[in-house]
Amino acid sequence: MLNENMKTIRRSKGLSQQELAVKLNVVRQTISKWEQGLSVPDSDMLITISEVLETPVSTLLGENVTEQKIDDLKVISEKLEVINLQLAQRKTTRKRIVHWLLISLCVVIAGIFAILLAFESPYLGWDYSDPEIAVLGVAVHSFEWLFVRAAPILFIGTIIGIFLTRKKE
């Protein structure tokens, strides 16, 4: 319903998809997807579209409204406020989860470094004449070699991520 109404109203205003896209600060493909029903605009964008097309949101959504009452606007604004609060809470939760995952990764990296330092590469003194020990020694050495080179970069990246995802008060 939204896609058909949006296309009809846009055409009746004499706007092309590109012209509407410019007015909404989106790409033309976004307008095309909305009009084909492949995606829908979020609540803030829906209000912006209604302002640009000089059409009530209810008309875009398919309601036949002859006269809009103040109560209707209040209900719509309350619903949009609830939706915005839910989206903000979801974003905060995701940010908090990422923050703690990054902290956990830092702890794991530091722990592995501590373990490698404590053992001081014991595989260097192993007898490599036994093929199984040779394979194990090469695997341990490869892990240590790769870890010692990649972990500092990963550690710095996680520290930066922790600062970027910290709670700002």
Secondary structure, DSSP 8 states (H G I E B T S, - for coil): -HHHHHHHHHHHTT--HHHHHHHHTS-HHHHHHHHHTS----HHHHHHHHHHTT--HHHHTT---SS--HHHHHHHHHHHHHHHHHHHHHHHHHHHHHHHHHHHHHHHHHHHHHHHHHHT-GGGGS-TTSHHHHHHHHHHHHHHHHHHHHHHHHHHHHHHHHHHHS---
